[in-house]
Every structure is written in C-alpha cells, then in structure tokens.
Amino acid sequence: MKHLVLTLFILTSFLNIGYSQTTNDKAKAYYLEAVKAYDNNNFSRAISNLIEVEKTLGSTNARVLHLKVKAYYAKGDYSNAKASLDQFSNYSDSAAENIKSEVYSYIVKVDNKLKEQRAAIKLQHQKDSINDVIRKEKARQARLAAQNKAERELMEAIEEKLEWAHFDDENEYLYPFYYQSKSGYIDEYGNIAIPLNYDNTEPFSQGLAWVQKNGKYAAINKDGETIIPFTSYRSVNNFNEKGWAQVQLANSKYQFIDKTGKTVLSLDYPIVGQLSEGLIMVGKPLDFATDIYGYVDISGKLVIPMIYSSASKFQEGYAAVTLKENRQAGFINKAGETVIPFKYDRTRNFSEGLAVVEMQKRYGFINKEGEVVIPFNYENAYFFADGLAAVKKPNGWWGFINKEGELVIPYQYKYGANFVSGTSIVTNLKGWTGEIDTTGRIVKPFKDPFANN
C-alpha cells in the first residue's frame, strides 16, 4: 500500500511540473520502469531509467534522487550514492520534506561503506606494495645465486645500477644499462628486458628510446622493436609531449621528426633548442665571442626577434633571457613581451610558480609578478621540485627550503640537487653519495663512490 501511494504521488508530481503531456508521459514511463527494475533487484537498469527521466525532464527532482540513492547503494556504487545524497540536500520542496528522513538514513550507511572501501583499497595497496617488495627480493636473491663468475659480475653490476635507477610511467619502467661496452635495458626487478645489443642507450620518453650502434641511431619501443631505423644522425634528443624529437643531421642541420621518423620541421640555424610550450629557441653567432638568440614557432617562423645574449626554453609561460646590450636578465612571455624587468645578473626558469634569480652574487626567488618572495640569502640555489629547493649557504653547505623560505632539511650536504619523483641525490661532507626523501630521511645509504676503484 505504501509503495502504491508513493508511486501515485510521483506520477502526480510529474504532471505538476509544467512540461507537455508527451514529456511527462515519457518521464513517467521511465520512472515506472525504474521502480519495477529496482523491485526486481536490477539496480543498473533502475539507474539507467532514472537517468533517462532526468534527460527527458531536463532536470532532476527529489523523488528521482531518492530512488537513485537507494539503487546506487544497493548496487554497491557508494560514490554515486553519496553524489545523489549531496544533490538531494539542495532540495527543499514538499516532496523532499516527505521523504527526507528515509533518504537521510542513508547518509551514515553510505559514509560507512565508503570508509570500508577506502580501507580495503589502502589494504590492497599495502598488499601490492609488500608483494612488489617480495618479488624484487626474490629477483635479487636469484641474481646473487648466480653460479659462475661471469654471471655474478653481471648480477653485481645490475644490483649496483638498481640502487640509483628510477622507474616510472615516463620511462616505461625500463632503465638504460651499460655493461662491458654494450648497452640495453633492465626492468625494476633487475631483469634484462631488452638485450645488451647496442653501443649506447638513452632513457625512454613518450614510448620510444634512442639506441646507438656503429655510429648510427635508431628508436625502439619497450618491446625492443625498431620503430625508426638506424640513421646517421650526429645527435638525437628525447621525444617531447608533442611526439617530436630534435635530431642533428650529418651536415649539422637540425630537424624535428615525429615518432615514425618523418621530418615535420627543418631549421636553418646553427643553434636549436628544444620545443617547449609551442616555441623553439634558436641562435646564431653575432661575432666571434657572442651568440644571439630568439624563438621560432612550430612552422619555423621567427616570432620573437634575435636580440638576446642568452635564452632558455619556455616554462610555465615564461622564458629566462638576457639582453645583449647590457647583459641584464629578466623574463619574457610567449608574445615576446617583457613581463619581469631586465635587472638581474642571472635568471633561471620558473618551476612551481617561483624562479631563481641572482643579484650581486646572491640568489633568491621571485614569483610571476616579479616580487621577491624568498630573499637573496644564498650562494647558490636550484629550482623548486616537490615543494622544495636546494640552496647553499654563503661559504657553507647545502640544505633544502620550502616556498616560504623555511629550512626544511638542514645545511649538511657538500652538494644538493633538486628532487625528482620525491627523492634527491645528495653528497655528504665525506664526499659520499646517498639519496633522501622530502623529509630528509635517507632512503639509499651513503656510499663512497670510489670504494670499488
């Protein structure tokens, strides 16, 4: 009886919305199908019909959301149940008031289920992490169990490389490995994933990696298949986000090629930078001691004149450049307009909204408005990454600061570098190299780099 009254109430509410009879008829039909499907435990079909109700009406209402909450919850889709609950809370009409208590009874139930899901996901991640550690340890033990001297030496070389290698999506979880004058790739478990068939190998980027053999370069995929055949390039660079790679031909001319090896742009400049944010730095000699730089677009057209004595790639919309007339450094935008005045001795690219600048042999940081946000207190400094920047005290050691200029990791290193994927390689006062995370915790112990020499 209660269900019948509810259904009649819904039909009446649809008739009172003010839509045409045809629109209401279609919406009612979809809603009745949704109710029927829900009663038959076909929750996906119920949800599908409720979405059709909303499409037909061009909006939703409290009763539709009520049933969506119930259907999503019964289906186990607690995120969408929560979203429907949030939508329901925006309604304050009489229909919403009549069913509010029942709908709100789902709040605690949905929240509890979401907590359970998050806990289960966290536990699974922990299990996956543990399984990954176990798998890596088993692979390590297998390497250590090598039977002959040659195998043991190879395994030891792999073990040493794994200590410092970084594996991620960008490099296809493969890392260049050079051994006894030959090069290939290892995976994160220490397996030789691509045989040592090359004279040299470069990191993977955009799904391809450059390899060198007999003085020629080719590009391979993660399966070791040759995608761009061996060619007599003088030099090659990684593929960028556009899928282009800069190559230098045997005649010293520069080209950009796509991932099939097809030439997409040829440039007649002796100095050519990387494509970044749609522009390419180009340069040529002004006289025996000075080069001048400007920028071309992806068609090769010079769009920012060659008036700079130094120029960087564009990053976060700005490029760090130096005027040839007075050797003062500042920043320009992609229209070639000066956005931060030429008043510094040296400038470096923006990263995470801040840039390192030098004035009177001291380094500080500015924001994109040109405001000094971290004073000129340092003898040297690197860009921000993972929220931290390596800085050197005058006549002292390296440490790491945050964007407020607060010292987060103490001045205790002979050399510090910017963070990459959450870790930084640093050198302690003994000259030993180790790796730390963003809290300063040692994640790879310090070792004497010359201990085995």
Secondary structure as GFF3:
##gff-version 3
##sequence-region A 1 453
A	DSSP	alpha_helix	2	15	.	.	.	ID=ss1
A	DSSP	alpha_helix	21	39	.	.	.	ID=ss2
A	DSSP	alpha_helix	43	57	.	.	.	ID=ss3
A	DSSP	alpha_helix	62	75	.	.	.	ID=ss4
A	DSSP	alpha_helix	78	88	.	.	.	ID=ss5
A	DSSP	alpha_helix	94	144	.	.	.	ID=ss6
A	DSSP	alpha_helix	149	164	.	.	.	ID=ss7
A	DSSP	beta_strand	174	179	.	.	.	ID=ss8
A	DSSP	beta_strand	182	187	.	.	.	ID=ss9
A	DSSP	beta_strand	192	198	.	.	.	ID=ss10
A	DSSP	beta_strand	200	201	.	.	.	ID=ss11
A	DSSP	beta_strand	209	213	.	.	.	ID=ss12
A	DSSP	beta_strand	216	220	.	.	.	ID=ss13
A	DSSP	beta_strand	226	231	.	.	.	ID=ss14
A	DSSP	beta_strand	235	236	.	.	.	ID=ss15
A	DSSP	beta_strand	245	248	.	.	.	ID=ss16
A	DSSP	beta_strand	254	257	.	.	.	ID=ss17
A	DSSP	beta_strand	263	267	.	.	.	ID=ss18
A	DSSP	beta_strand	271	276	.	.	.	ID=ss19
A	DSSP	beta_strand	279	285	.	.	.	ID=ss20
A	DSSP	beta_strand	291	297	.	.	.	ID=ss21
A	DSSP	beta_strand	302	311	.	.	.	ID=ss22
A	DSSP	beta_strand	319	323	.	.	.	ID=ss23
A	DSSP	beta_strand	329	332	.	.	.	ID=ss24
A	DSSP	beta_strand	338	344	.	.	.	ID=ss25
A	DSSP	beta_strand	346	351	.	.	.	ID=ss26
A	DSSP	beta_strand	354	359	.	.	.	ID=ss27
A	DSSP	beta_strand	362	366	.	.	.	ID=ss28
A	DSSP	beta_strand	372	378	.	.	.	ID=ss29
A	DSSP	beta_strand	380	381	.	.	.	ID=ss30
A	DSSP	beta_strand	389	392	.	.	.	ID=ss31
A	DSSP	beta_strand	398	401	.	.	.	ID=ss32
A	DSSP	beta_strand	407	413	.	.	.	ID=ss33
A	DSSP	beta_strand	423	427	.	.	.	ID=ss34
A	DSSP	beta_strand	433	437	.	.	.	ID=ss35
A	DSSP	beta_strand	442	447	.	.	.	ID=ss36
###
